[in-house]
Amino acid sequence: MKERKRCLARAVACVALACGFSGVMAQTNAAPIAQTVAEWNRLPFVFDDANAAQRYDSEQLYKKVLLQGVKLDSQGNIYVTTARWGGTDVPATLSKLVRKDGNWVLQPYPSAAMNKVGDPHALQSVLGFEIDRNDVMWILDQGHIAGAPSTQGAEKLVLWDIKHNREIQRHDFTDAETDKKCSFLNDVAVDNDSGFAYITDSGILCDPLHGGLIVYDQKHNTARRILDQTVFTNDEAGFTFRIDNQQVLPKTPMRTGADGIALSGDKRTLYWTNLSGHALYSIDTALLRDFHSTPTTLQTAIKRVATLPSNTDGMTANRHGQIYMTALEHNGLMRFDEKTGRISTVISDPDMVWPDTLAWGPDGDLYFVTGHLNLWVANEMDFDHPSVPNFRIWKIKADGPSYTAK
């Protein structure tokens, strides 16, 4: 019966690709072939301590660990994040994929010490991150572990030089920039040309939500919180969504504010979405870089450029005016054309459940993670014999930028 349902789902996906989702999303070219880069039912780590490794398996601590983010450096090395939503037993929150006995495993990065729980100088819970064209990793630390309030210095942005294996800068967020109880630092978009970065704060740890955006100035190592608790950064009222024809958290619908974020290829426009909503927003980055821009000026400058056929989690852009977004409600990826406003299907597959982060590889391929978060939050994830692997990294051929043009 399961296989029959999966075959039916694949047939429906093929029809969707040919016709466009619900008549809203168009498909003009053949869908790219998705390759599986890595997959796991449960996430394996490299442990320095044999006792810790044994405990990870015997106490089934792997059930607390989820795969969220993926990024690649200029050499094609793959890095992933596993935010500590499940508690202190998550071995590392940032890792590099390495081979062990022919399989991909997660090696704490930059080191085990830099992933130490309880040390605010170390990485506590990383979800979003980026690797820029200079091989500098911009690491966004949520600070919170299992939703508990963060300690001083835990919520931060750390810039790590991959080539020289050293930290080159960090910014500890002040109370004016993040709320140590409510903030949920989600993702970051980096502009090497101007030295600015843009961060989404989903604000999910309080009710009402405390969503917002944060603008970071690398040159002066300063930040500014904007659009705090506005309709542009909080959840859409009454919004619910379904994955695989099941409502996500039906009793208490998932509510999440500002989430996916991306810079246009020319860096002049910032795009973002709220996970709990269908709106795609944009604003001129010149206004954001001016820390004297008033809240009223910023709000009136925001454009609702599209109503999306699916909510989205991860976003990225190429140099040709196209914004790629994950499509949670349609198990795949969609694309927004800046010039025409057209939204089209990139790929859809019933195995692509909860597509999360997007990343460009050095060869221009587009990588993304699927992690079945809907099953984990409903306590329904099978870590032993799932019908498809719980966690996957995929890649597809896409019209992406060369690495040096990011």
N, C-alpha and C positions, 0 to 999 in steps of 0.2 A: 504493500500500500504506500509506504514512504517513497519508494522508487517511482511508483506511478504518479504521485503528486509532484515529485521533482521533475519528471518528464513533462507533465502538464505545465509546470511553472516555466520550464525552458521554452516551451512552445509559445506561451503567452509573452515571454520576453522577446522572442523573435518577432512576433507580430508587433510588439511595441516599437522595436527598432525599425521596422519597416514603415510603420504608420505614424509614429510619434506618440508619446504618452498622452492619452485622453484627448487627442487632437490638439494638444498645446505645444508639445515639443516635436520639432521636425527632425528627420534624419535624411540627409542628402547623400552621404557617402557610406560605403560599407563600413560596418563596425570594425574597429581594430581587434586584433587577436590579443587576448590577455595571457601573459605568461606568469606562472607562479614562481616567484623568486625564493620564497621560504614559507613554510607552513608548520603549525604546531597545534596539537590539542591542548597542551599545557606548556608553559614557557620554561625552558631549561636555562639555568645560569651557570657561570663559572664560579665556583666557590674556593676560597683559600683554605677554608676550614672543613674538614671531612665530616665533623659532627653537624655542622650547619647544613651541609648537603644532605646528610641522612635525615635530619629533622624536616627539611623542606619536603621530602617525599613521604616519610612516615606519618607526619602530622597533616599531610595534604595542604600545605601552605600555598601551593601553586593555585589553589582555588581563589586566592585573594589577589591574584596578579592578572592584569589585563594589558594588552598591547594597544597603544594609542598612536604615537607619532613615529614618523620615519623621515630621515633626511640622508643625503649622500654628499660626500666631499668630492673634490676634483679628481681624486684617484679612484672613485667608485666605491669607497668604503661605506658601509651602511650603518647608521646609528638609529636607535629606537628609544622611545620613552615608555615607561610603565609607572604612571603616577600612583602614589601610595594611597589610593582610595580605599583599599582593603585593610590598611593599618600598617603597623611597624614591621610586619613579617615579610613585606615585599623586599627582596634582597638588595635591589638597586633600582633607582628611578630613571637613570640614564645609562645606556649600554651601547657597546659596539658589537656588531655581529662578527663572530669568529668561527672557524671550523674546528670541530672536535669529533673524531671518529666518523668523519664524513658528513656530519650534521651541523646545522647552524645552531649556535648557542649564544647566550647573552653574556658578554664580559663587561662588568661595571666600568663606566667611563666617566671622567678620565682615570679614576682609580676607585677602589673600594672605599678608601678613606674619604673621598669626595662625595660618597653616597651614604655617609654615616647618619643614621637616624638620631635625632636629638641634638645634632650639632648645627646651629643656624648658619655657620660659615659654610657647611657642606650643603649638598643638594638634598632637599627634603621631599619634594613631590613635583616632578617636572612633567608637564603635559605638552605644551607648545615649545618649539625651538626652531631655529633656522640656521643654515650654513651659508654664508655669503660668498661672493666671488673671490675673496681673499683667503678662503678656508678658515674664517673665524666663525665659531659657533656661538650664536646668541641664545643663551639658555634661560628660559623663563621659569623661575621656581615659584610654584603656587604657595609653598610654605606650609599649607595645611596637610595634616595626615589624618585620614579617615574623617575629614570634616571638622576636626577640632580647631579652635582658634590658633592662629600662627603666633610664634614667638618673635621677638624683635630680631630683625635681620634675616628671617627665614624667607619672606617674600622679597624676591630680588631678581635682577637681570644680570647675568654673568656672561662676559665675553671671553671666550677661550680660543686661543690660537692653536689650531690643530697641528700645523706644521712644526711649531716649536714647543708644543706640549706645555703651554703655560697660560695662566690667566693674565689678561691684559687690562681688564677693567670690570668694575661691577657697580651696580646702583642698588642700594637698599631702599625699597619704597617707603616713603613717609606715610604717616596717617592721613595726610591730605591727598595722597595718591592712591592708596588702597585701604580697604577696611579689613582689619586683622581678624574679624569674625565673619564678615559677609563675602569678601572678595573671592573670586574663582578665576585666577589668571589663566586665560585659555590659549591664546595663540599670538604670534608676533610676525609682522611683516617688516622687512629691513630694506632701507634705501641707502646703499653705499655712496651714491652720488652726493647726497645732501648730509649724510651722517645722522639721519633720523630713523627711528623705528616706531611702529604703531602697534598697540597691544589691545586685545579685547579682554574685558573683564565681564564674565557671565553673571557674577553676583548671586550665585544660586544658594549660598549658605545662609540666607536670611529670607524672611517673608514679611513684606514684599521684597522682590528681588532688588539687588543693588548693582545693576549692570552699568557699564560705562566703557569709555575708551581712554587709553593713556598714550600720550605722545612723549617720546624719549629723545632728547638731544644728546648725542654721543659726545660732541665737542665740548659741551659744558657739563656733561654728566648730570643733567637735570631732567625732570619729568613734570608733566602737567596732566591732571585728570580732567576730562571733558565729557559732556553729554551724560552727566551722572544721573541715573535713575530717570531716564527719559523714555518716551515711546520708541525712540530709535535704538535703545540699548537694553530694554527690558523685554520680557516675553509678550507675545501678542495675546490679548485677552481672549480666553475661551479656546485657545489653540490646543488641539490634540492631533496626534499622528499615528499612523499604522505602519507596521513592517511585517511583511509576509501575512497580511490580512489580520494581524493581531494588533490591537491598540497597545501602545507602549505605556505601561503603568496605568491600567484602566481605572483603578480606584483613586489614585492621586496622580493625575497626568503629569508627565515630565515638564517642568518649567525651567527654561534656560534662556538667558539674555544673550548679549553680544558674544559671538562665537567665531565663525569663519571670517577671515580677513585676507585681503590681497591688494597689492599695488598694481596699477596698470603698467604696461610695459614701458611707457615713457615717464613713469613715476609722478605724473601730475594728478592722478586721481586715486583715492583710497576707496575700496569697496568693502562692505561687511554685511553680515546677516546675523539675525538672532536665530538660534537653533529652534526655539519655539515660535515659528513664524515663517511666512513665505516671502517676505519683503527683501529685496536687494537694494541696499542704500549706497550712496556715493557722496563724496565731498572733495573739494579742491584741496590738495595737500599744502598749497601755499598758505592757506588760512590756518591749517593745523600747525605749521612751522612758526607761525607768528603767535607767540605766547601772549600777545596783547589782544588777540581776537576775543571779543566778548562772547558769553554764552548765547546771547540773542543772535549775534552775527553768525555763529556756527550753526545754530539750529535752522535759521532761515536759509542757509546755503546748502542744506542737505537735500539731495534728490532721491526720490524713490524711483529707481530706474527700471525696475521690473518686479512683477509678482511671479514668483517662481512656481513651477508645477510640483516641486518637492522642497521640503526644508533641506538645509545643507549644513555640513559640519566643517569640512576643510575646503580651502580655496587656494588657487594660484593663478598666475597670468603668464602669457607668453609675450613676445615682442611684437605681435601682429594684431593686437586689439582684441584678444580673446581671453575670457575669464573662465577657467575650468573650476567646477564645483562638484562635490560629492552630492549624490541624490539619494537620501536615506529611504524615502518612500518608494523609490523605484529601483533599489538595489543596483546602483551603478554610478555613472558620472554624466554630468551635463555641461553645456558650454554656452556662455553668453557672449554675443558679438557686440562690442562697444559701438561700432559704427551703425549697425542696423537694429540693434535691440533684440535680435532674434535669439531664441533659446533652442538648442538642439541637443539630442541625445548623443553622447559619445559612446557609451557602452552600457549594457544592462545584462545582468546574469543573476539567477536566483541564489548562487553561491556567494555573491558580493553583499553580504548582510552587514549593515552599518559601516559603510565606507567612511573612513575618518580623515586622516591627514594625506595631503598630496605633496609630492616632491619631484623636482627635476633631477635626472641623472646627468652625468657629464657628457653622455652621448645624445642628450636631448629627449630620452625616453621619460615618460611620466610614470612615477611610482606612487602607489597608494596602499593603505592598510585597510583591511576589514577585520572587525573584532567582535561582532555579535553582542554589542553592549546591551541591547534590548533583552537578551536572554540572561545576562549576568545580573542586571538590576532587578529582574523578576525572579532571581534565584532558580533559574531553569537551565543553566549551562551544564552540559554533560562534558566533563573533562576526560572521560574514559573512552566512550564510543560514540562521539557525535556523528551525525550523518555526513557532515563536511567538517574539515578542520576549523576549530574555533578562531584561530588567528592566522592571517595570511598577509604576505606582502606580494603585491602584483606589480606588473609593469606593462605598459602598452606603448606602441609607437605613436608619438604625437608631434605636433608642430611646435616643439619647444625651443627655448633659447639655447645657444651654445653656453657652456658653463661660464665662460669669461664675460658673457653679456648679461648675466643675472642682475 
